[in-house]
Amino acid sequence: MAKALKDFVTEARGRIREIDPDSAEEMLGEREDVLILDVREPDEFAMGHIPGAVNVPRGILESAADPEYKNPHPVLCRARERPILLYCKSGGRSAMATATLQEMGFEEVYNIAGGAAVWIGDDCTWEGELKEDV
């Protein structure tokens, strides 16, 4: 039987660690080495994001994370031993991205459960807006 997107997300969630927005914000306050990775598209990121987040769209994650690729992301490819908090709008893309980074050998990666929508709903720090149609 063919898989739907929800199947991929469900499988990823079964292999990853998720963290609620309040715990993620607490981690950000306690640890200086946390990398916040926004895996939404650049136009979504430009509308608003978690302060200090780095934008690496899900579609280029593997090449951006691979230090042996010809044009890796200068921060992400060197973050294998740093804690990384990933998010997207609702948590699906970032769940799959979290699973991918784990498979690539990143040691401490967490998906922010519910993504930006829950982050904002919990009144966590945000720069800009989150558009409903994106």
C-alpha positions as CSV (number, residue, x, y, z in Angstrom):
1,M,0.0,0.0,0.0
2,A,1.3,3.5,-0.9
3,K,2.2,5.8,2.0
4,A,0.8,9.2,2.7
5,L,2.6,12.1,4.2
6,K,1.0,11.4,7.6
7,D,2.6,7.9,7.5
8,F,6.1,9.4,7.1
9,V,5.5,11.8,9.9
10,T,4.1,9.1,12.2
11,E,7.1,6.9,11.5
12,A,9.5,9.8,12.1
13,R,7.8,10.6,15.4
14,G,8.3,7.0,16.5
15,R,12.1,7.4,16.2
16,I,12.8,10.9,17.5
17,R,12.6,12.9,20.7
18,E,10.0,15.7,20.9
19,I,10.1,18.6,23.3
20,D,7.3,20.9,24.2
21,P,7.7,24.7,23.6
22,D,8.1,25.6,27.2
23,S,10.8,23.0,27.8
24,A,12.6,24.1,24.6
25,E,12.5,27.8,25.7
26,E,13.9,26.7,29.1
27,M,16.7,24.8,27.3
28,L,17.5,27.9,25.3
29,G,17.8,29.9,28.6
30,E,20.0,27.4,30.2
31,R,22.4,26.4,27.5
32,E,24.4,28.7,25.2
33,D,25.3,26.0,22.6
34,V,21.7,25.3,21.4
35,L,21.1,25.6,17.7
36,I,17.6,26.5,16.7
37,L,16.8,25.2,13.2
38,D,13.8,26.4,11.3
39,V,13.1,24.0,8.4
40,R,10.4,26.0,6.7
41,E,10.8,27.7,3.4
42,P,12.7,31.1,3.3
43,D,9.5,33.1,2.7
44,E,7.9,31.5,5.8
45,F,11.0,32.3,7.8
46,A,11.1,35.9,6.6
47,M,7.5,36.4,7.9
48,G,8.5,35.4,11.4
49,H,10.7,33.0,13.4
50,I,12.2,32.1,16.8
51,P,14.9,34.7,17.6
52,G,18.3,33.3,16.7
53,A,16.9,30.6,14.5
54,V,18.9,29.4,11.4
55,N,16.8,28.7,8.3
56,V,17.6,25.5,6.5
57,P,14.6,24.4,4.4
58,R,13.7,20.7,4.7
59,G,14.3,20.2,1.0
60,I,18.1,20.9,1.3
61,L,18.7,19.6,4.8
62,E,20.9,16.6,3.9
63,S,23.2,18.6,1.7
64,A,23.3,21.5,4.2
65,A,24.2,19.1,7.1
66,D,26.9,17.1,5.2
67,P,30.3,18.7,5.7
68,E,31.6,16.7,2.7
69,Y,29.1,18.3,0.4
70,K,30.5,21.1,-1.8
71,N,28.3,23.8,-0.2
72,P,27.2,22.7,3.3
73,H,25.6,25.2,5.7
74,P,28.5,26.7,7.7
75,V,26.7,26.4,11.1
76,L,24.6,23.2,10.7
77,C,27.4,21.0,9.3
78,R,29.5,21.7,12.3
79,A,26.8,21.1,14.9
80,R,26.9,17.4,15.2
81,E,27.7,17.6,19.0
82,R,25.4,20.5,19.8
83,P,21.8,20.3,21.0
84,I,19.5,21.2,18.1
85,L,15.9,22.2,18.3
86,L,14.0,21.9,15.1
87,Y,10.7,23.3,14.1
88,C,8.4,24.1,11.2
89,K,4.8,25.4,11.2
90,S,3.1,22.4,12.8
91,G,5.8,19.9,13.6
92,G,5.6,17.5,10.6
93,R,8.4,18.6,8.4
94,S,10.6,19.1,11.5
95,A,9.8,15.6,12.8
96,M,11.1,14.2,9.5
97,A,14.1,16.5,9.6
98,T,14.9,15.5,13.1
99,A,14.9,11.8,12.1
100,T,17.1,12.6,9.2
101,L,19.7,14.4,11.3
102,Q,19.7,11.5,13.8
103,E,20.4,9.2,10.9
104,M,23.2,11.5,9.8
105,G,24.9,11.2,13.2
106,F,23.8,14.3,15.0
107,E,23.8,13.4,18.7
108,E,21.2,15.6,20.4
109,V,18.3,16.6,18.2
110,Y,14.7,17.5,19.3
111,N,11.6,18.3,17.4
112,I,9.5,21.1,19.0
113,A,6.1,19.4,19.3
114,G,3.4,21.3,17.4
115,G,5.9,23.6,15.7
116,A,5.6,27.4,15.4
117,A,1.8,27.3,15.8
118,V,2.1,25.8,19.3
119,W,5.2,27.8,20.2
120,I,3.3,31.1,19.5
121,G,0.2,29.7,21.2
122,D,2.3,29.1,24.4
123,D,3.4,32.8,24.3
124,C,7.0,31.8,23.7
125,T,9.4,34.4,22.2
126,W,8.8,35.0,18.5
127,E,9.9,37.7,15.9
128,G,7.3,38.6,13.3
129,E,4.0,36.8,12.4
130,L,2.8,33.3,11.6
131,K,0.5,33.4,8.6
132,E,-2.3,30.9,8.6
133,D,-2.1,30.3,4.8
134,V,1.5,29.3,4.8
